């Protein structure tokens, strides 16, 4: 697999926006009342970003991943009032990123490529990258409403270290400790 920094000049904006929508579709649907409106707003907000990696396998896009560190954290943008609201809701439930953390903010695999091991491979690649670059742990969130994701992360060695909820939305904050 190959990981390439997202560039709107090169990559399919609709595909990347759809990946982002799929990660948190329940929240987007509540705020936008429409998948189309949410995806269009996400597309308008996308810009070149080295925190967003497009995942290729055999020259075909199979997914995307967004990672942050303590020094490079997500910023609340004001491209859209509704997207700002999504960011505010996220703020109250996502992991707090400490100095030596590598945070997986979003991981999305194309619906047609699921159950082929890509998610496991991507997470294992992130863990290897974190080990090789001196991070102490990899952290991520699993939505209370997505037990399959939580089970996958637990199979890969992640453990719940915190639970956060806000306005009927909740996340298991999970960590994989590195030696």
C-alpha positions as CSV (number, residue, x, y, z in Angstrom):
1,X,0.0,0.0,0.0
2,X,1.0,3.6,-0.6
3,X,0.1,6.7,1.4
4,X,0.0,10.0,-0.5
5,X,-0.6,13.5,1.0
6,X,-4.1,14.7,0.0
7,X,-4.0,17.3,-2.8
8,X,-7.3,18.6,-4.2
9,X,-5.6,19.3,-7.6
10,X,-4.9,15.5,-7.9
11,X,-7.4,13.6,-5.9
12,X,-11.1,12.9,-6.4
13,X,-12.7,15.5,-4.1
14,X,-16.0,13.7,-4.1
15,X,-14.5,10.4,-3.1
16,X,-12.5,12.0,-0.2
17,X,-15.5,14.0,1.0
18,X,-17.6,10.8,0.9
19,X,-15.0,9.0,3.0
20,X,-15.1,11.8,5.6
21,X,-18.9,11.7,5.6
22,X,-18.9,7.9,6.1
23,X,-16.7,8.2,9.2
24,X,-19.3,10.3,11.0
25,X,-22.5,10.0,8.9
26,X,-24.8,10.0,11.9
27,X,-23.6,13.5,13.0
28,X,-23.5,14.8,9.5
29,X,-27.1,13.6,8.8
30,X,-28.4,15.2,12.0
31,X,-26.8,18.5,11.2
32,X,-27.2,18.7,7.4
33,X,-30.4,16.6,7.0
34,X,-29.0,15.3,3.8
35,X,-26.0,13.2,2.7
36,X,-25.6,15.3,-0.5
37,X,-25.5,18.6,1.4
38,X,-23.0,17.2,3.9
39,X,-20.7,15.9,1.2
40,X,-20.9,19.2,-0.7
41,X,-20.0,21.1,2.4
42,X,-17.1,18.8,3.2
43,X,-15.8,19.1,-0.4
44,X,-15.8,22.9,-0.2
45,X,-13.8,22.7,3.0
46,X,-11.1,20.3,1.7
47,X,-7.7,21.8,1.0
48,X,-4.2,20.4,0.6
49,X,-3.3,18.8,3.9
50,X,-0.4,16.5,4.8
51,X,-2.4,15.2,7.8
52,X,-4.8,13.6,5.3
53,X,-3.3,10.6,3.5
54,X,-5.0,9.0,0.5
55,X,-4.5,5.2,0.6
56,X,-3.6,3.4,-2.7
57,X,-3.3,-0.2,-3.5
58,X,-2.2,-1.1,-7.0
59,X,-2.7,2.5,-8.1
60,X,-6.3,2.4,-7.0
61,X,-7.7,4.6,-4.1
62,X,-8.9,2.2,-1.4
63,X,-9.3,4.7,1.5
64,X,-8.0,7.6,3.5
65,X,-6.6,8.3,6.9
66,X,-6.2,11.5,8.9
67,X,-3.6,11.6,11.7
68,X,-2.6,14.4,14.1
69,X,0.1,14.9,16.7
70,X,0.3,17.3,19.7
71,X,2.0,19.9,17.5
72,X,-0.2,19.4,14.5
73,X,-3.8,19.3,15.8
74,X,-7.1,19.9,13.9
75,X,-8.2,23.5,13.7
76,X,-11.8,24.5,13.8
77,X,-12.4,26.1,10.4
78,X,-15.2,28.4,9.5
79,X,-16.0,27.3,6.0
80,X,-19.5,26.5,7.0
81,X,-21.5,27.1,10.2
82,X,-22.7,23.5,10.1
83,X,-19.2,22.1,9.7
84,X,-18.1,24.3,12.6
85,X,-20.8,22.6,14.7
86,X,-19.5,19.2,13.7
87,X,-16.0,20.3,14.9
88,X,-17.4,21.6,18.2
89,X,-19.2,18.3,18.8
90,X,-16.0,16.4,18.0
91,X,-14.1,18.6,20.5
92,X,-16.1,17.3,23.4
93,X,-15.7,13.5,22.7
94,X,-12.4,12.9,20.9
95,X,-9.1,12.0,22.5
96,X,-6.9,14.6,24.1
97,X,-3.6,14.5,22.2
98,X,-0.5,14.4,24.5
99,X,3.1,15.3,23.4
100,X,4.2,11.8,22.4
101,X,0.9,10.6,20.8
102,X,0.0,9.9,17.3
103,X,-3.7,10.3,16.9
104,X,-5.8,8.5,14.2
105,X,-8.6,11.0,13.7
106,X,-10.3,9.3,10.8
107,X,-9.8,6.1,8.9
108,X,-12.1,5.2,6.0
109,X,-12.0,2.3,3.6
110,X,-13.9,2.4,0.3
111,X,-17.2,0.5,0.8
112,X,-16.3,-1.9,-2.1
113,X,-12.9,-2.7,-0.5
114,X,-14.1,-3.5,3.1
115,X,-13.5,-6.9,4.7
116,X,-10.3,-7.3,2.7
117,X,-7.9,-6.5,5.5
118,X,-7.2,-2.9,4.5
119,X,-8.3,-1.4,7.8
120,X,-6.1,-3.8,9.8
121,X,-3.1,-3.1,7.5
122,X,-3.5,0.6,7.7
123,X,-3.6,0.5,11.5
124,X,-0.7,-1.8,11.7
125,X,1.2,0.6,9.3
126,X,0.4,3.5,11.6
127,X,1.6,1.5,14.7
128,X,4.9,0.7,12.9
129,X,5.4,4.3,11.8
130,X,4.7,5.5,15.4
131,X,7.2,3.0,16.8
132,X,9.9,4.0,14.3
133,X,9.4,7.7,15.0
134,X,9.5,7.7,18.8
135,X,5.8,8.0,19.7
136,X,4.7,6.6,23.1
137,X,1.2,5.6,22.0
138,X,-1.2,5.6,19.1
139,X,-4.7,6.8,20.1
140,X,-8.0,6.8,18.3
141,X,-11.7,7.0,19.0
142,X,-14.5,4.4,18.6
143,X,-18.0,5.7,18.4
144,X,-20.3,4.2,21.0
145,X,-22.7,3.3,18.1
146,X,-20.0,1.4,16.2
147,X,-19.2,-1.8,18.1
148,X,-17.5,-3.4,15.0
149,X,-14.8,-0.7,14.9
150,X,-14.2,-1.0,18.7
151,X,-13.9,-4.8,18.4
152,X,-11.4,-4.4,15.5
153,X,-9.3,-1.9,17.5
154,X,-9.3,-4.3,20.5
155,X,-8.2,-7.2,18.4
156,X,-5.3,-5.1,17.2
157,X,-4.3,-4.4,20.9
158,X,-6.0,-1.1,21.6
159,X,-7.5,-0.6,25.1
160,X,-10.2,1.9,26.2
161,X,-8.6,4.5,28.5
162,X,-11.4,7.0,28.6
163,X,-15.1,7.4,27.6
164,X,-16.5,10.8,26.6
165,X,-20.0,11.8,25.7
166,X,-21.8,15.0,24.8
167,X,-25.3,15.6,23.7
168,X,-26.1,11.9,23.1
169,X,-22.8,11.4,21.2
170,X,-20.1,9.4,22.7
171,X,-16.7,7.9,22.0
172,X,-14.4,5.3,23.5
173,X,-11.0,6.9,23.6
174,X,-8.6,4.0,22.9
175,X,-4.8,3.7,23.1
176,X,-2.1,1.3,21.9
177,X,0.9,1.8,24.1
178,X,4.3,1.5,22.5
179,X,7.5,0.4,24.3
